[in-house]
Amino acid sequence: MPTTKLLFTSLKLGSLTIPNRIVMAPLTRNRANQDNAPHQLHAKYYGQRASAGLIITEASQISEQGIGYPSTPGIHNPTQVSGWRAVTDAVHEKGGRIFLQLWHVGRISHPSLQPNNELPVAPSAIKPEGECVTYDGPQAFVEPRALKLDEIKDIVQQFRSAAHNAKIAGFDGVEIHAANGYLLDQFLRDGTNHRNDTYGGNLKNRSRLIFDVIETVLEEWDAGRVGIRISPENSFNDIRDSAPQVTFNFVTEKLNTYKLAYLHVLEGDMVGAPKSIDYSQIRSRFDGAYMANSGYTKESSQKSLEQNYSDLISFGALYIANPDLVERFSEDSHLNTPNPETFYGGDEKGYTDYPFRTPADATV
């Protein structure tokens, strides 16, 4: 099969067949309303990108406690569910497929974003370095409160409730966010988890919450409609692990128990450190579809597919600027350039106003 065609072949992804291997990655855009609900602008934005093999939404908090940034959407109240229903309807009307990413930020929050100005929660009371984005501008992170055992059970139920709400909202599936230094990642990594109970210490215990969450989500969704995202060496949000290859090889092997639709892997460090993980070890340990992410181009994604390093590729900034990315790739059209100044917050500028291709965009 010619390399140039691999991106555009169909794939059985769990119980869903997608028409191409080009995925819209989850992208925080900070444009939800005061109820942390998506609205018609979101419906237009996602609908514009419906030709993707699969859309994965921006991370959406599973509870008020899970909020870590201004104007991010949730999936824990009826207004939010209704807002997301308009989004899924818009995508489905254009023949698309869309998963919701389930998110709890853990310690990456601030009291001003929490219910009743409470402390953010975490596996251990370890303050992250850096600042939190709040409605009043950047503020230093605070020391979080360590979760009690019974509260961890409540977190698991928050994921179940959110997964249930995603089904009501008309999504085709859900992705569990276990990456980028947020709550599930905080439990997994030994740099942020210093517990000495059944959720801390050895690797089996530190990974327990991830698998508890998977199991409760699978009470709401078939395994073929559930994916999970990990980021083995990403240090974003002051996260670290003493043996990341060992940690994520272990997690990947155990994921096979659940026969999930896919494993979505951020390959590399968002902060820019050189790669230290052998991703082929993770790829070879996972029996299902492997979705690669991190700065891929059309050319590098084709190479990854051709050499069987991955089964599909998710694209971030390219999808922000090119709602018709599939068609532009297919026709070798010129690509719009993303504008980072409009990535976070605002209105339709830099959100729904990127132009679709014209004959003048075609390469010669």
N, C-alpha and C positions, 0 to 999 in steps of 0.2 A: 504494500500500500504506500503511495507517495507520501512523503513527510508533510507536504502542504495540505493534505486532506485529513490528517488525523484529528485536528482540532474540530472538524466539522462532522465527525461520525457520531452516531448515537451511542448511548451507553445505558446499560441496565444498572440503575443506582438503587440498590435495595429493591423495593417493590415499585419503583418509579422508573420509567424509561425517559431519558432526556435526549433531545435531538442533537446536541453538540457538547463538547467538553469545556466550554467557556463559561465560567461561573462568576457572577458578581459577588465579590467578597463583602463581608459585613463592614459598614463604614459609618462611624459616628458622625452625624451632621448637625446636631444640636438645633433642631428646628421644630420640636414639639411645642404644643401650647402650654398654658399654665397648669393644666391637669396632667401634664406629661403624656398627652395623647397625640397620636398622629392625626393629620387632617387632610384636606383635599390636595394640598401641595405635595404631601407625601404620596398620595394616590397617583398624581400626575408623574412625579419623579420615578417611582417604581414601574408604573405602567409604560413609561418611555423605554425602559430597559428590559422589557418582557421577552425579547428574542434571545436572551441569555439561556444557556442550557438549564441553569438554575440560578435563582436569586436567593442570596442569604441576607436577611435584613440587618440593619444596624442593631447592635446589642440593645436589648430591651429588658429593663429591670423587672424582676419577678415579684418585687414588693417595694413598699416605701423605703424599707431599710436598705434595699439594694441600690439605691440611687447614689451616684458619685459625681455627676456632672449636671450643669444646668440644661434644661430643655431637651432632655433625652426621653424617648418614649418608654412607657411601661406596658405590662400586660397583666395588670393585677386589679383593674376595676372596670365597670361596664363602659365607661366613656372611652377608655383605651381600647377595649375589645371592639367597640363600634367603629372607632377610627381605623383600626387595623382591618376591619371587614371591608371598608371602602378601598383599602389598598389591595387586598387579595382579589376583590372583585375586578379592579382595574387591570391587574396582572392577568387574571384568568380570561377576561374578555379579549385579551390579545394573544391568548394561547400560551401564556407563560406558566412557570412553576416557581413557587416561593416558599422558603423555610423561614421561620422566626428564630433568631438567636436569643437564648435564655441566659440572663446575666444577673449576677450579684457581685458588686464591686468589693465587698468586704471592707478592708481598712482604707481603700483608696477613695475616701470620702471626707466630709467635714461636718461638724455638728450643725452648721447652718443648712445643710442639705438633708439632714436626718429628721425623722419625726420627733417633735418636742425637743429639738436641739440636743438629742442624745449623742453619745460617742459612737463612732463607727465600730463595727465588730470585726473580729479576726480570729484565727486559731490561737494566736498568742499576742500579748500586749507589747508589740514591737512597732515603734513609730517608723513609718517610711521616710526616707529622705525626700526633700523636695516640697513642692507646693500643690495644693488642690485648686482647681478652677471652680469658683463659686459665683453666685449672682453679684457679689460685691467685689469681684476681681480675685486675683491669686491670693491664697492664704496658706500659711504653713500647715502641713499635715499635723495631726494630733496623734497622741498615743491612743490606739484603739483599745477597746475592751475585749478581753478573751471570752469567747463563747463558752457557756456551760454545756454539759452533755445534753440536757433536755432541750436546750435552745438549738443545738445542731439538728435534732429531730424536727424542730419547727422549720429550719432552713430547708430540709429535704421536702417537707410538705409544701413549702412555698414554691419549689420547683414543680411539684406535681400540680398544684393549682394553676400555675402559669402555663404548663403544658396543656392542661385541660382548656384553659381560656384560648390558647392558640388554635385548638381544634374548633372551638366555637367561632373564632374569627375567620375561619376558612383557609387556614394555611395548609400546605401540602405536607408539612413536616416541621421538625424543630431541630436546631443545632444547640448543643450544650456548650456553653462558653467556659472552657477550663484552661484558658490561656492568659497571657499578657499581664500577669501579676494580680489578677482579681481573685475572688474568694476561693474557688476550687484550686487554683494554682497556688495560692497561699498555703492551703492545707498540704498540698503535695510536696512542696519544696522545703528542705531542712533549714534554709536561711530564714524562713518566716514561721515555721511550725516548730515550737519548742515544747509541745505538750508532752505529758508523760502518761496519758490515758490511752484508750483504744483508738484515738484519732491522732496519735503522735508517736514519735520514737522511730520505730522501724518503718521500712518502706510500705509494707502491707498496711500498717495502721495509717500512715500519712496519705495513702491513696484511697482509704476507705470511703471518704465522703464522695469522691468522684463516682465510685461504683454504687454507693447508696442512691445518689442522684439518678444515675442511669437506670437503676432498677425501678425507681418510683416513676420516672418518665415513661418507662415501658409499660406501666400499668395504664397509661393513657394513650400511648401510640404504639403501633407495630414497630418492631426493630428496624424494618426496612424504610421507615420514615423518620429515623433519628440519626443525626450525625453528631460528631464531637470535634471541638477544635482544641489543639494543644500548641505550645510554643516552647520547645525544649531548651533553647538557649537565650531566649529573649530576656533582657535585663530591665526592660521598661517597667516602671512603677517599683523600682528598687527591689526586684525579685532575684533570687539566686539559689543555686543548689550546689552541693559539694561534689556530686557525681551525676550530672545530668544525663549522660549516656545510659548509665545503669538505671536511673530512675525512669526514664521514658521508654527504654526497652522493656522494662517490667510492666509498665502501664499498658503499652501497646499489645504485648502478648495476652494480658488478661482481657483486653477489650474484645478479643476474638470470641470470648464466651458469649457475648451478647449479639453477635451477627448484625452490627449496626450498618446503616446504609453507607457510611464513609467515615474516614479519618481525615480531618482537615489540619494540615501541619504548616505553621509559620516557620519557614526554614531560614534561620538567621536571627539577628538581633536588631530590633527597631532602633536601638541607640547607636548602632554602627560598629560594634565589636566584631572582629574577624570570626568566621565560623569555626566551631570546635566540635560539632556534632557530625557523626557519620549518618546521614539521613537514610542511606541505603539499608542500615541495620533496622531502622524503624519500618521502612517500606517492606522489607522482607519478612518482618514479623507480623504484619497485618494481613489477614486473609481477604479483607474486603477492598473497596475502592479507596485509593490513596489520592487525596486532593492536595496539591502543592500550592504554596503561596509565598510571595515575597519578591516583588520587583520583576516579575516575569514579563517578557516581551512576547510578541508573536513568534519570533524566531527561537527564543530560548524555551518557550513552552512546547513548540513543535519538537525540538530536540529532546526534551524531557519525555514526551509521549513516545517518540520514536525509539528511544533507548529503554523504554519500560521503567523509567524512574518514577512515573506517576500515571494516573488514569485520567485525571482532569486537573485543570488549573483555575485558581481564582485570581481575579484582577481587581485592584483597588482604585488607585488614582486614575488609571485609564478609563475605568467605568464612570467615575465622576464626570469626566470631560467628554465622554463619547457614549451617549445613550444607545447608539447603534454600533457598538463595538464589534459584534458578531459580523455584521454586514461590512464594516470597514476592513476587518481582518480578511474576510472572504474575498473582497474585491481589491485588496491591496490599496485601499484609499488612504489618503493622508489622515493623520489623527489630530484632533483638537488638543491643545495644550492645557493641562489642568492649572487652575489659579488657586494656589494655597491660601491666599487671603480670604477666600470665600468658602473654605472647607467647613468651618465651624460657625454656626449661627447665621442669622440674617434671613433673607426672604428668597424669592425666586432667582435672584442674581447668583450665578455660580452654582445653581441647584437644578433648575428646570429650563434654563435658557441656553444651554450649550446647543449649538446647531447640529442638525442631522446632516449627513453627507449630501453633496450635490455632485453632478457630473464633473465639476471642476476639481473635486477632491481626488478623483481617480488618478493613480500613478500611470506614467507612460512606460 
